[in-house]
Amino acid sequence: MTSPRILVVDDEAHLRELLEIALVKMGLDVDSADSLAAARSHLASNDYALILSDMRLPDGLGIELVREVTSGDKVIPIAVITAYGSADNAVVALKAGAFDYLSKPVALDQLRLMVQSALRIGKPAENPRQPGDVKTRGNGSGNALRLIGQSAAMQELRTQIVRLARSMAPVAITGESGSGKELAARDIHALSPRADKPFVAVNCGAIPEALMEAEFFGYRKGAFTGAADDREGFFQAANGGTLLLDEVADLPLAMQVKLLRAIQERRVRKVGATVEEPVDVRLISATHQNLAECVESGRFRQDLYYRLNVIELKLPPLRERLDDLGLLIGAVLARLSVFAPQAGPVTLAPAAMDALCTYAFPGNVRELENILERALAFANDGVIEVADLGLKGGGNSRALEAQSLDDGYPDAGVGVAGIAVVGLEPVAVAAAALPGGAELPPSLPDYLDDIERDVIRRALTRTHFNRTKAADLLGISFRQLRYRMQRLSIHEQD
């Protein structure tokens, strides 16, 4: 069996020699070129498992070679070598299709990790999976569906996911809440050479600021009060695999600085440690916010934005791919019917299907799942009628309460307007009751919104506007509280 062959393209003889020695020690065959012309000559007569190219060559730029290789018929990963501090060049190369990059002076441990990842690209997966397949995962809160759909938008999305899976370039997934950003990230990971390595998803908005550094980078025993043992962070847990930074726009500025260094250096230092350790992590970020606007307003660092937003993957909202509604409904009902009290298949009445086809789905697929789960509880004889759906105001309604939930389902024991009122004064609950003989409110949604707004303001006042404590007081998640505050226009200055 022949060893994989690597092509090194660099006009600096000492660097070529260093790379050759390191690669030969890894059991690889190496060819070298000192110019674009020499590299093209090698490519015309040999097949390579990986190309390493400097960005600046005597007869042109390495980016030219990147474009030529990535536009060819053969799938050959190509990584670029950039001068120290030339982050912009690395981003340009990644956007052009480069697999990865190395910064000068080249760190041999990073070189080895990158080469190992690149060589996995050419190996066929033992159990190849397609992004559109319906998969289930036991995660304690229900099984998550893979992205499904045959609409033009989903077929284009699936094509992009397959292409992105071959790269190490950071991906920024954007889309409305509930549109499936985490599922898209999981599909990228599942189709990548890292599929057999960990996939770690982190909700950046749910971690207290004081604990962020320890959670992301880990800590040493005795680093602070309560640190009884050494602990790995998210980066170490995802080493060799993929790290998803969900709701990355919620990261505080101080943490953004530390995250930027970890991304640039590909090293992290545990809290309480004196040395950094290398990590091999493919980064994917996701947010429903507009990061460019966050940069303009000063809430997100521009340099971190360019590091994370190398390639953008935009997920379409459900209302723009209603052709997929039948497939989605079938998949969701097949999963939910396993836990349904009645035996046999569950179907939708034609009128119920028509109602869903004209609904705007402000909560996207997550809302659809919640609608169907609730409808299944009310359905008779396995047939879901329009009344069982509980759609509010048709296509122009505000999202169902489940729109604000995380990837699970409604919390049990919620009170007025979907908010649990644990620990608040009885008056907060009593406000929901109409006085005897009073007329009904002209708009029930507005009436319930007013009550919900009052309850949230009471909780925020009691906790001095500490949203984490307020969420605990109300018995909901931080993410739920944040969504409700946005929907009800509750601001800190209120």
N, C-alpha and C positions, 0 to 999 in steps of 0.2 A: 504494500500500500504506500503510495507516494505521499510525501508531506505537503501540506498546503503551501502555495507559493505566494510570497508577498513582494510588491513592488514599492521601493522607497525612492521618492523623487525629491532631491534637495541639492542645491549647489554648494553647500558647505560640506567639505570632505570629512571633517572630524565628526559632524553630526550624523552623516550617512554611516560612518564606521561604527559609531556608538549604537545606532539603531540596528545595524546588521548583526552586531555581536549579541545584542539583547534578544533579537528575534531568532537567531540560530540556536541560542541556548534554550529557547522554547521549543526546539525541534522543528523549525520552519525553514523552508528554502527561501532565499532572498535574492532579488535582482535590484540593481541600483541604477538610477538615472540622474544626471545633473542638469537637465533641461527639459522643456516641454517636448522638443523634437525627439529626444532620446526616449522619453516616456511613451510617446505615441508609437515609436518603433517597437518597443517591448510589447505594448498592448496588441499590436498587429500580429505578433508571432507567438504570444503566450497567453494562457489563461491564468488569472490571479484570483485568490480568495480575498485579498484586501490590498488597497493602495493607500500609501501614506505620502502626502504631497505637501511641500512647503507652499506658502501663499505667494511668495515672491521668488521668481526664477529669472535667469538671464534673458530668456526670450519670451517672457510673458508672465501671466499670473496663474496661480494654481486654481483660481476659480474657473478658468477656461477648461481645465482638465476635469473639474467637478461636473461642469455642465455637459461635457462630451460623454463622460462615463455614465452619468445618470440618465442621459437621453438615449443611450444605446439599448440594444436588445438584451444584453446580459445583465444580470443582477450582481453587480460588484460593489460592495461597500467601499467608499472612499472617505478617508479622514484627512483633515488638513492640519498643518502645523503653523501656528501663528506666533508672531513676536510677542514678547511679554507686554501686557497691557493693551493689546490690540483686540479688545472684545468685539468691536464693531466688525472686524474682518471675520471673526468666528461666526457671528450672527448671519452675515451675508452668505457665508459658505453653507451654513445649515439651511438657510432659506432656499439655496440653490439645489439642495438635495444631498449635501454631505452627510455621511453617517454620524460623524463625531468630529471632535477637534482636540488637539493637544497644544499647550502653550509652552514656549521656550522660557527657561531651560526645561527640557523634557524630563519629567519624573518617571523613572522606569517602572515604579509600581502602577502608576496610572496607565502607562503604555501597555503593560501586561493585561490589565483589566479590560482596556478598550479592545485589544486584539482578541481576547477570549470572547467578548461579546460579538465582535464582528464575525468571527469564524462560526458562530452558532447560526448565523443567518442562512448559510448554505445548506444546513442540515435539515432534512424534512422532519416535521413533527411526527411523533408516534401516533398521535390521535388528532389529525388536523381538524380544526373547527372553523366554521364560517361565522362571520359576525351576525348574520341574520338568524342563526339557529336560536330556538327557544331553549334556554338553559335554566336550571334552578339551582339555588344555593341556600343551604341551611345557614341562616345567620341570626337565629334567635328572635327575629322580628318578622318572620315570613320569608318566603323565597322570592328572590329578585329575578325578573325576566330580562333576558338579553334584548338588545334593540331588535325590534321586529318591524316588518313593513316591506311592501313591494312598490310603493309609490316612487315617482321619479326622484323626489327629494331624498328618499331613503336609499335608493340605489346609488345615487351620487355620494351620499354620506358613507355608504359601505365601501365604495371604491377608495375614498380618501382614507378611511381607517386602515384598509389593507396596505396602502402606500406608506402611511405614517408608522405602521408597525415595524417596518424594516429599518427605521432610523432611530438614532439616539436623541434627535433634536427635541427640545422641550416643546410641548404642545399646550396651548391655552384653549380650553373648551368653553364656549360661551353659549348661552341659551336661557330661556325663561325657566323659572322654578318648575320642577316636575317634568322637564322635557327629556330627561335621561342622561344627564352629563356623566354621572358616575358609571352608568352602564357602558357608555361610549369609551370611557377610560379603561374599563375592564376588558372590552373587546380589543382595544389597542394592545393591551398587555397580553391577552390570550393568544393573539396572532403573532406576537413578537418572539424573538429568540429567547426572551426572558420569561416565557410562559411557565416554565417549571420553577421559577423563583418567586419570592413573596410579592404580593400586591397589597400595599398598605394605603388605606384611605384615611385622611385626616380632615376633620371639620375645623378649620382655622377659627371660626367664629364661636366655637364652644369651649375653647381652652382659656382659662383665666390668664391674664397677661403675666402675672407673677410666676406662673409655672411653665411658660412657653419654652424658654431656653432648655429647661430640664426635660420637657416632654419631647422636643425635637432632637436634641443632641445627647440626651442621657446625662447621668451624673455618677460621681464616684462616692463611695462610702464615706460618710462624715462631711460631705460638701456643705451640708446645711442641716438644721434640726429636722430629724425625721428620716434622714438618708441613712438607713440602717445597712443597706447593701448597695453594691454597684448595680446600676440599671442601664439598659440600652435605651436609646431614643428611637424616634420614628425613622431617622436616617439609617441607623444600624439595623433596625428590624427589616427595612426594605432593601438592604444591601444585596446587590446582584439583580434586583427586581425593579419594581415601579413604585413610586411614591406619588399619590394623588393629593394635592393641596386643594381641598374643596373650600369654596367661599374664601379664596385667597385675599380678596379685597378687604376682608375684616382684620387682617394682620395689622397690629400697631406698628408705627414707624420704627421704633427701636428694634423690633424683631425683624423687620424688613432688612435692616442693615446686616444683621447676623446671618439671615438666610442668603442674602446676596453673596457674602463671603464664602459660605458653604458651597454655593453653586459654582462660583468662580474657581475656587481652590480644589473642589471635590474632596475636601477634608473637613472633619468636624472635631471639635474639642468638647469633651464632656465637662459639665459643671464640676469644678474642683480638680480637673486634670491640668497637667502642665504641657502635655504634648497633644498634637492633633493626630487623628487616624484617618486613613483614606477610606472613602466610601464610593461604591459604584452604584449609582441610582439614576434611573430614568425618571425625569420629573414631568408630571402632567398637572396643570392647574385648571381650576374650574370656578366660575362665578356667574351669577345672574346679573351682576352690575356691569356698567360700562367702565372698564379699567382706564381707558383713555381719558374719560371725564374725571376719574379719581386722580389721575396724574395732574391734570390741569388745576384741580382744586387743592392740590398739595396733600392729599390723603394717601397717595401711593407714590413710591419712589420711581422716577423715570428710568433709572438704570436697571432696577429690578424688573420693571415692566418689559423692557427690551430683552432681558434675559429669559423671561418666562413666555413672552408672546412671540417666539421665533416663528411658530406655525400656528395659525388660528383655525380651529375646527368649530364651525357654528352649527348648532342643532336647531332644526326647524320646529316651531310650535305645532301642537297637534292640529290646530285649526287650519294649518297650511298643508296638511297631509291627511285629510279626512278619508282619502281612498284606503288608508290603512286601518280605518276604524273597525272593519269587520274582523280582520286578523287579530287586532289587539283585543277586541271583546272576546273572541273565541279563546285566545290564550289565557286571558285573565279568568274567565268563567271556568275553564278547564282546571285551573289551579285552585280556585275558590270552592268549586263544587266538591272537592275532596273533603272539605270540612263542613259542607252544608248538611243541615239536619235531615233533609229529604234525600232519598236515593234516586239515582237516575240522572240523566243529563239535564242541564238548565238551558233554556232558550229565551230569546227576547221576542215579545209580541211585535208585529210589524210597526204598530204605532210607536212603541218604545224605541225601536231602531230609528224611525224617522225623527223622533225628538232628539236623540243623541246626535244625529247627522246635522241638525240645525243649531246645536249648542256650541258656544264659543270656546269652552274649556279653558278658562283663565288659569286653571291649575294643571293643564296638560295631562300627560299619561298618569301621573300620580293621582290627579283628581278623578280620572276615569276609573282607576282601580278602586278608589274609595266609594264612588257612586255605585259601582256594581256590587261591591261587598255589602253595602247597606241595602241595596235593592234585593239582593239574594236573601237577606234576613226577612224581608216582607213578602217575598214572592209566594204565590200559592200554586201548588201542583207543578213546580219547576218552571213556571212561565212568568217572566218579568214584564209587568205592565208599566204604562207611563207613570201612573201614580206611585209605583214602587221606586222609581228613580229619584224622586224628590228634587228635580231640577228647580232652581230658584230663578225666576225671571227670564228663562230662556237664554238666548245667546248673549244678552247684555247684563247678566247678573254678576254680582261679585262672586268670587270663588267660594266653593264650599269650604267649610271650616278645615277640612283635611288638606287644603292647598298649602297651609302653613306648616304642616307636619314634616318631620324628617322623612326618611324612606320607609317608614312604617305606616301604622293605621291610627285611627282616632284613639286618644287616651280614654280609658274608662273613668267614669265618675266625674265628667266635666259638668260645670254648672251653667249659669246664664251665659248665652252667646258663646258657648264652647269653652269658657274659662273656669277652671276649678278655683274655688274661693277658700281653700284651706288656709286658716290662720288670719283671715280678715274679719272685720266686725260683721255681725249679723246684718247690719243695715245695708251692707254691700249686696247681700242676697235679697233682702227685702225690697230693694229698689226695683226689682224686676216685676213685682206684683202690682197690678193696677188697683187703685183705690176702688172700694165698692161703689158701683153705680157710675163710674167714670166711663166716658166714651172710649172706644177702641182707638188706638193711634192710627193716623192716616197712612203710615208706612211702617210695617213691622220691622223690616231690615234696618231702617234708620233708628227706630226706637231701641232695637237691640244693640246697634252700634253705639248709641249714647250711653247705654248701661255698661257695655264692655269698655268704652273709653274711660268712664268714671272709675271702674274697678281697677284698671291698669294704672291710672294716675294715683289712686290711693296707695297701691303697692309701691310705685316708684317714689312717692313722697315718704312713705314709711322707711324705705331703704336708702334714702338720700340719693335717688336716681342711680343706684347700683343695679344694673339690669340683670346681672347674674343672680343676685339675691332676690330681686323682684320675681324672676322666673321661678325660683325655688318656692317662694312664698305663694305663688299662684298655682303651683303644681304642674307647670308646663316647662318645655325645654327653652333654652336661651334662643334657639332659632325660631321657635313658635312666637315668643314674645317680640323678637325683632320684626318678624313679618307683620304681626298685629299692629305694632307701633307705626310701621310704614303705611299700612292700609288705613289706619285711623288718623294719620297725620299728627301723631304725638311726638313732640320734640323736647329736647332737654330744657329749652328755655320756657316750656309750658310750666 
